[in-house]
Amino acid sequence: MTTKYIRIVSIILLFIAGFQFTGYCQLYFNEDMVNVKGEVIDEMTKEPVGYVQVLNMRVRGGTMTDAAGKFSIQADPSDTLTFKSLNYKDKKIAVKEIFNTENGISKIELSPVKILLGQVEVTSSAPKVNMTGIPMGKSVDVPVELRSDYFASKPKTLTAISKPLSFISYYLSKDEKEKRATLTAIHSERDWKILSLVYNKEIIEKVSGFKGDALEDFMLFCNAFNALPVNASNYDVEKRIRELMIEYLDKKSNQKKPAE
């Protein structure tokens, strides 16, 4: 009795499982397949997007849009198509939504991927190429306001014969004199900044050993007679300070001698 009861229960369970399997599984047949047509366009510009992948993940297959963004694919009405393209977000659409359009051709809009890039400045250290073929003059460091109205550099003596008026104006014109004085001051200040790296109060104090007022007095003497070039080295500076120190002490000793 027990064995017979078990068999009956087993048969009932098999029937129930069979009905459930039929309810939850869907069979796909070729006659159920439909021809899905569409056109993929850009969501922003409404322009066609060519060569987009149209994938049916159920069958692990698909197709690709042509250059005009159009495609055609066989699929079951219950399928879902996935659209993939570079620089666009992936999009999934059910076949029913595409197939149920008025003319059977649906427009699928893809959203472009927007990436905000920081400002980029491109510079080059290579010399510019002269594409015009016109000879280019040398660049001048002198500001336009300080350039001479007559000559690019100091005129030679023979220029007084070929261009006497310009030669005279170059030397006698007030504006020309002010321009040259300004340029001299600029160059002097620039040269002093370079020289001050190796010639300064600390160096003079270190070499001479003077302090206080004696140091200040000796510095004035050095500044008046140092005659150092702009590109002087540490050795040249220290050597020149020692030479000036001998002259300075000799001058001071002569000043202290009583007049005969």
C-alpha positions as a Markdown table, in Angstrom:
| # | Residue | x | y | z |
|---|---|---|---|---|
| 1 | Met | 0.0 | 0.0 | 0.0 |
| 2 | Thr | 2.8 | 2.3 | 0.8 |
| 3 | Thr | 4.6 | 1.6 | -2.4 |
| 4 | Lys | 1.5 | 2.2 | -4.5 |
| 5 | Tyr | 0.9 | 5.5 | -2.7 |
| 6 | Ile | 4.4 | 6.6 | -3.4 |
| 7 | Arg | 4.0 | 5.8 | -7.2 |
| 8 | Ile | 0.7 | 7.8 | -7.4 |
| 9 | Val | 2.3 | 10.9 | -5.7 |
| 10 | Ser | 5.3 | 10.6 | -8.0 |
| 11 | Ile | 3.1 | 10.6 | -11.1 |
| 12 | Ile | 1.1 | 13.6 | -9.9 |
| 13 | Leu | 4.3 | 15.6 | -9.2 |
| 14 | Leu | 5.6 | 14.7 | -12.7 |
| 15 | Phe | 2.4 | 16.1 | -14.3 |
| 16 | Ile | 2.7 | 19.3 | -12.2 |
| 17 | Ala | 6.3 | 19.8 | -13.2 |
| 18 | Gly | 5.5 | 19.3 | -16.8 |
| 19 | Phe | 2.8 | 21.9 | -16.8 |
| 20 | Gln | 5.1 | 24.4 | -15.0 |
| 21 | Phe | 7.9 | 23.8 | -17.6 |
| 22 | Thr | 5.4 | 24.5 | -20.4 |
| 23 | Gly | 4.3 | 27.7 | -18.7 |
| 24 | Tyr | 7.7 | 29.2 | -18.1 |
| 25 | Cys | 9.6 | 28.1 | -21.2 |
| 26 | Gln | 9.0 | 29.8 | -24.5 |
| 27 | Leu | 9.7 | 28.0 | -27.7 |
| 28 | Tyr | 11.1 | 29.9 | -30.7 |
| 29 | Phe | 10.2 | 28.9 | -34.2 |
| 30 | Asn | 11.4 | 30.3 | -37.6 |
| 31 | Glu | 7.9 | 31.1 | -38.6 |
| 32 | Asp | 7.6 | 33.4 | -35.6 |
| 33 | Met | 10.6 | 35.5 | -36.6 |
| 34 | Val | 10.0 | 39.0 | -37.9 |
| 35 | Asn | 12.2 | 41.3 | -40.1 |
| 36 | Val | 13.1 | 44.3 | -37.9 |
| 37 | Lys | 14.1 | 47.5 | -39.8 |
| 38 | Gly | 15.3 | 50.7 | -38.3 |
| 39 | Glu | 17.6 | 53.8 | -38.6 |
| 40 | Val | 20.0 | 54.8 | -35.9 |
| 41 | Ile | 20.4 | 58.6 | -35.4 |
| 42 | Asp | 22.3 | 61.0 | -33.1 |
| 43 | Glu | 20.0 | 62.2 | -30.3 |
| 44 | Met | 21.5 | 65.7 | -30.5 |
| 45 | Thr | 22.1 | 66.4 | -34.2 |
| 46 | Lys | 19.5 | 64.0 | -35.6 |
| 47 | Glu | 22.1 | 62.8 | -38.1 |
| 48 | Pro | 22.5 | 59.2 | -39.0 |
| 49 | Val | 25.1 | 57.1 | -37.1 |
| 50 | Gly | 26.8 | 54.6 | -39.3 |
| 51 | Tyr | 28.4 | 51.3 | -38.4 |
| 52 | Val | 26.5 | 50.7 | -35.1 |
| 53 | Gln | 26.5 | 47.2 | -33.7 |
| 54 | Val | 22.9 | 45.8 | -33.5 |
| 55 | Leu | 23.1 | 42.8 | -31.2 |
| 56 | Asn | 20.6 | 40.1 | -30.2 |
| 57 | Met | 22.0 | 38.6 | -27.0 |
| 58 | Arg | 19.6 | 35.7 | -27.0 |
| 59 | Val | 21.1 | 34.2 | -30.2 |
| 60 | Arg | 24.6 | 35.7 | -29.6 |
| 61 | Gly | 24.4 | 37.4 | -33.0 |
| 62 | Gly | 23.5 | 40.6 | -34.7 |
| 63 | Thr | 24.3 | 43.0 | -37.6 |
| 64 | Met | 25.6 | 46.4 | -38.2 |
| 65 | Thr | 24.1 | 49.6 | -39.6 |
| 66 | Asp | 25.3 | 50.9 | -42.9 |
| 67 | Ala | 26.9 | 54.3 | -43.6 |
| 68 | Ala | 23.4 | 55.9 | -43.5 |
| 69 | Gly | 22.6 | 54.3 | -40.1 |
| 70 | Lys | 20.0 | 51.8 | -41.5 |
| 71 | Phe | 19.8 | 48.2 | -40.4 |
| 72 | Ser | 17.7 | 45.0 | -40.9 |
| 73 | Ile | 17.7 | 42.0 | -38.7 |
| 74 | Gln | 15.6 | 38.8 | -38.1 |
| 75 | Ala | 14.4 | 38.5 | -34.5 |
| 76 | Asp | 11.6 | 37.1 | -32.4 |
| 77 | Pro | 9.0 | 39.6 | -31.2 |
| 78 | Ser | 10.0 | 38.9 | -27.6 |
| 79 | Asp | 13.7 | 39.6 | -28.2 |
| 80 | Thr | 15.5 | 42.8 | -27.1 |
| 81 | Leu | 18.1 | 44.4 | -29.3 |
| 82 | Thr | 21.2 | 46.2 | -28.0 |
| 83 | Phe | 22.8 | 49.1 | -29.9 |
| 84 | Lys | 26.5 | 49.7 | -29.4 |
| 85 | Ser | 28.8 | 52.4 | -30.9 |
| 86 | Leu | 32.0 | 54.2 | -30.1 |
| 87 | Asn | 31.4 | 57.6 | -28.4 |
| 88 | Tyr | 27.7 | 56.7 | -27.7 |
| 89 | Lys | 25.9 | 55.2 | -24.7 |
| 90 | Asp | 24.6 | 51.6 | -25.1 |
| 91 | Lys | 20.9 | 51.4 | -25.7 |
| 92 | Lys | 18.5 | 48.4 | -25.4 |
| 93 | Ile | 15.1 | 48.4 | -27.1 |
| 94 | Ala | 12.5 | 45.6 | -27.3 |
| 95 | Val | 11.7 | 44.3 | -30.8 |
| 96 | Lys | 8.0 | 45.0 | -30.3 |
| 97 | Glu | 8.7 | 48.7 | -29.9 |
| 98 | Ile | 10.7 | 48.8 | -33.1 |
| 99 | Phe | 8.3 | 46.6 | -35.1 |
| 100 | Asn | 5.1 | 48.3 | -34.1 |
| 101 | Thr | 5.9 | 51.6 | -35.9 |
| 102 | Glu | 3.6 | 53.0 | -38.6 |
| 103 | Asn | 5.9 | 52.3 | -41.6 |
| 104 | Gly | 7.8 | 49.5 | -39.9 |
| 105 | Ile | 11.0 | 51.5 | -39.8 |
| 106 | Ser | 11.8 | 53.0 | -36.4 |
| 107 | Lys | 14.4 | 55.7 | -35.6 |
| 108 | Ile | 16.6 | 54.8 | -32.7 |
| 109 | Glu | 18.3 | 57.7 | -31.0 |
| 110 | Leu | 21.7 | 57.2 | -29.4 |
| 111 | Ser | 23.0 | 59.6 | -26.7 |
| 112 | Pro | 26.6 | 60.8 | -27.3 |
| 113 | Val | 29.1 | 60.4 | -24.5 |
| 114 | Lys | 30.2 | 63.8 | -23.3 |
| 115 | Ile | 33.7 | 64.1 | -21.7 |
| 116 | Leu | 34.8 | 67.4 | -20.3 |
| 117 | Leu | 38.5 | 68.0 | -21.0 |
| 118 | Gly | 40.7 | 70.6 | -19.3 |
| 119 | Gln | 42.2 | 73.4 | -21.2 |
| 120 | Val | 45.4 | 72.3 | -23.0 |
| 121 | Glu | 48.1 | 74.7 | -24.1 |
| 122 | Val | 50.4 | 73.4 | -26.9 |
| 123 | Thr | 53.8 | 75.0 | -27.2 |
| 124 | Ser | 56.8 | 74.2 | -29.3 |
| 125 | Ser | 60.5 | 74.9 | -28.8 |
| 126 | Ala | 61.4 | 74.3 | -32.4 |
| 127 | Pro | 62.0 | 77.3 | -34.6 |
| 128 | Lys | 59.1 | 78.4 | -36.7 |
| 129 | Val | 59.1 | 77.4 | -40.4 |
| 130 | Asn | 58.9 | 80.3 | -42.8 |
| 131 | Met | 56.1 | 79.1 | -45.1 |
| 132 | Thr | 55.8 | 82.2 | -47.2 |
| 133 | Gly | 59.4 | 82.2 | -48.6 |
| 134 | Ile | 59.8 | 85.9 | -47.7 |
| 135 | Pro | 63.1 | 86.6 | -45.9 |
| 136 | Met | 62.6 | 87.4 | -42.2 |
| 137 | Gly | 64.7 | 89.9 | -40.3 |
| 138 | Lys | 66.4 | 89.3 | -37.0 |
| 139 | Ser | 64.5 | 90.0 | -33.9 |
| 140 | Val | 65.6 | 93.1 | -31.9 |
| 141 | Asp | 65.5 | 93.2 | -28.1 |
| 142 | Val | 65.2 | 97.0 | -28.0 |
| 143 | Pro | 61.6 | 98.1 | -27.4 |
| 144 | Val | 59.9 | 100.0 | -30.2 |
| 145 | Glu | 59.7 | 103.2 | -28.1 |
| 146 | Leu | 63.5 | 103.3 | -27.6 |
| 147 | Arg | 64.6 | 102.5 | -31.1 |
| 148 | Ser | 66.3 | 105.2 | -33.1 |
| 149 | Asp | 64.4 | 107.0 | -35.8 |
| 150 | Tyr | 67.5 | 107.1 | -38.0 |
| 151 | Phe | 69.8 | 104.1 | -37.4 |
| 152 | Ala | 69.5 | 100.6 | -36.0 |
| 153 | Ser | 73.0 | 101.0 | -34.3 |
| 154 | Lys | 75.6 | 103.6 | -33.7 |
| 155 | Pro | 76.4 | 105.1 | -37.2 |
| 156 | Lys | 80.0 | 105.1 | -38.5 |
| 157 | Thr | 81.9 | 108.2 | -39.4 |
| 158 | Leu | 81.5 | 107.7 | -43.1 |
| 159 | Thr | 77.7 | 107.9 | -42.6 |
| 160 | Ala | 78.2 | 111.7 | -42.0 |
| 161 | Ile | 79.1 | 112.0 | -45.7 |
| 162 | Ser | 76.3 | 109.7 | -47.2 |
| 163 | Lys | 73.6 | 110.8 | -44.7 |
| 164 | Pro | 74.7 | 114.0 | -43.1 |
| 165 | Leu | 71.3 | 115.2 | -41.8 |
| 166 | Ser | 70.5 | 111.8 | -40.2 |
| 167 | Phe | 74.0 | 111.6 | -38.7 |
| 168 | Ile | 73.6 | 115.1 | -37.1 |
| 169 | Ser | 70.1 | 114.4 | -35.8 |
| 170 | Tyr | 71.2 | 111.1 | -34.3 |
| 171 | Tyr | 73.7 | 112.9 | -32.1 |
| 172 | Leu | 72.0 | 116.3 | -31.5 |
| 173 | Ser | 68.3 | 115.4 | -31.3 |
| 174 | Lys | 66.9 | 115.5 | -27.7 |
| 175 | Asp | 64.7 | 112.5 | -28.3 |
| 176 | Glu | 67.6 | 110.4 | -29.6 |
| 177 | Lys | 69.7 | 111.4 | -26.6 |
| 178 | Glu | 67.0 | 110.4 | -24.1 |
| 179 | Lys | 66.5 | 107.1 | -25.9 |
| 180 | Arg | 70.2 | 106.2 | -25.7 |
| 181 | Ala | 70.4 | 107.3 | -22.0 |
| 182 | Thr | 67.5 | 105.1 | -21.1 |
| 183 | Leu | 69.0 | 102.1 | -22.9 |
| 184 | Thr | 72.3 | 102.7 | -21.1 |
| 185 | Ala | 70.5 | 102.7 | -17.8 |
| 186 | Ile | 68.7 | 99.5 | -18.6 |
| 187 | His | 71.9 | 97.7 | -19.7 |
| 188 | Ser | 73.7 | 99.0 | -16.6 |
| 189 | Glu | 71.0 | 97.8 | -14.3 |
| 190 | Arg | 71.0 | 94.4 | -16.0 |
| 191 | Asp | 74.8 | 94.1 | -15.8 |
| 192 | Trp | 74.8 | 95.0 | -12.2 |
| 193 | Lys | 72.3 | 92.3 | -11.3 |
| 194 | Ile | 74.6 | 89.7 | -13.0 |
| 195 | Leu | 77.7 | 91.1 | -11.3 |
| 196 | Ser | 76.1 | 91.3 | -7.9 |
| 197 | Leu | 75.9 | 87.5 | -7.7 |
| 198 | Val | 79.6 | 87.4 | -7.1 |
| 199 | Tyr | 80.4 | 91.0 | -6.0 |
| 200 | Asn | 78.5 | 92.3 | -3.0 |
| 201 | Lys | 78.9 | 93.6 | 0.5 |
| 202 | Glu | 79.3 | 90.1 | 2.1 |
| 203 | Ile | 82.1 | 89.2 | -0.3 |
| 204 | Ile | 83.9 | 92.5 | 0.4 |
| 205 | Glu | 83.5 | 92.1 | 4.1 |
| 206 | Lys | 84.8 | 88.5 | 3.9 |
| 207 | Val | 87.9 | 89.4 | 1.9 |
| 208 | Ser | 88.8 | 92.7 | 3.6 |
| 209 | Gly | 87.8 | 92.0 | 7.2 |
| 210 | Phe | 86.4 | 95.5 | 7.6 |
| 211 | Lys | 83.4 | 96.3 | 9.7 |
| 212 | Gly | 81.0 | 99.2 | 10.3 |
| 213 | Asp | 82.0 | 102.6 | 8.9 |
| 214 | Ala | 85.4 | 101.2 | 7.6 |
| 215 | Leu | 83.5 | 98.7 | 5.5 |
| 216 | Glu | 81.1 | 101.3 | 4.1 |
| 217 | Asp | 84.0 | 103.6 | 3.2 |
| 218 | Phe | 86.0 | 100.7 | 1.5 |
| 219 | Met | 82.9 | 99.7 | -0.4 |
| 220 | Leu | 82.6 | 103.2 | -1.9 |
| 221 | Phe | 86.2 | 102.9 | -2.9 |
| 222 | Cys | 85.7 | 99.5 | -4.5 |
| 223 | Asn | 82.6 | 100.6 | -6.4 |
| 224 | Ala | 84.4 | 103.5 | -7.9 |
| 225 | Phe | 87.5 | 101.6 | -9.0 |
| 226 | Asn | 86.6 | 97.9 | -9.3 |
| 227 | Ala | 86.6 | 97.9 | -13.1 |
| 228 | Leu | 85.2 | 94.3 | -13.1 |
| 229 | Pro | 83.6 | 92.8 | -16.2 |
| 230 | Val | 80.0 | 91.6 | -16.0 |
| 231 | Asn | 81.0 | 88.0 | -16.3 |
| 232 | Ala | 83.7 | 88.1 | -13.6 |
| 233 | Ser | 84.2 | 84.9 | -11.6 |
| 234 | Asn | 84.6 | 84.6 | -7.8 |
| 235 | Tyr | 88.3 | 84.4 | -8.2 |
| 236 | Asp | 88.5 | 87.5 | -10.3 |
| 237 | Val | 86.4 | 89.4 | -7.8 |
| 238 | Glu | 88.4 | 88.4 | -4.7 |
| 239 | Lys | 91.7 | 89.1 | -6.5 |
| 240 | Arg | 90.4 | 92.6 | -7.5 |
| 241 | Ile | 89.2 | 93.3 | -4.0 |
| 242 | Arg | 92.6 | 92.5 | -2.5 |
| 243 | Glu | 94.3 | 94.8 | -5.1 |
| 244 | Leu | 91.9 | 97.6 | -4.2 |
| 245 | Met | 92.5 | 97.0 | -0.5 |
| 246 | Ile | 96.2 | 97.6 | -1.0 |
| 247 | Glu | 95.5 | 100.8 | -2.9 |
| 248 | Tyr | 92.9 | 101.8 | -0.3 |
| 249 | Leu | 95.3 | 101.3 | 2.7 |
| 250 | Asp | 98.1 | 103.1 | 0.9 |
| 251 | Lys | 95.8 | 106.0 | 0.2 |
| 252 | Lys | 94.7 | 106.1 | 3.9 |
| 253 | Ser | 98.3 | 106.0 | 5.2 |
| 254 | Asn | 99.3 | 108.9 | 2.8 |
| 255 | Gln | 96.3 | 111.0 | 4.2 |
| 256 | Lys | 97.5 | 110.5 | 7.8 |
| 257 | Lys | 101.1 | 111.7 | 7.1 |
| 258 | Pro | 101.7 | 115.2 | 8.3 |
| 259 | Ala | 102.4 | 117.8 | 5.6 |
| 260 | Glu | 106.1 | 118.8 | 5.3 |
